Amino acid sequence: MDRLKYVLIPSGVFPVLAGGFLIVALSLGYYTWPVIVGAVALGAVLTLPVAHLVSRRIKREDPNFNHRRNSADGVLPDPTAREV
């Protein structure tokens, strides 16, 4: 299970995406509340896939992380396992 993406979501990916879409909308002259809500909603929808991609790239460039190893069976990670 990729726990790093859950750290990236509130700390960096969502504010950057939603803020970026909001800045683009406001700079184009759209100042109504539906456009602002739409920009934030678009940022929220794209946050999880982008956080996953950023997390995988960070882990691929880490020389001490083996991203090709088989994951353990089951949905939940082992709580006693070392955090990678």
Residue pairs with C-beta under 8 A, 6 or more apart in sequence:
1 71
1 75
1 76
1 77
2 52
2 55
2 56
3 77
3 83
4 55
4 58
4 59
5 48
5 51
5 52
5 54
5 55
6 51
8 51
8 54
8 55
9 47
9 48
9 51
12 54
13 47
13 50
13 51
13 54
14 43
14 44
14 47
17 42
17 43
17 46
17 47
17 50
18 39
18 40
18 42
18 43
18 44
18 47
19 43
20 43
21 39
21 40
21 42
21 43
22 36
22 39
22 40
22 43
24 39
25 35
25 36
25 38
25 39
26 36
56 67
59 65
59 67
59 84
60 67
65 84
72 78
72 81
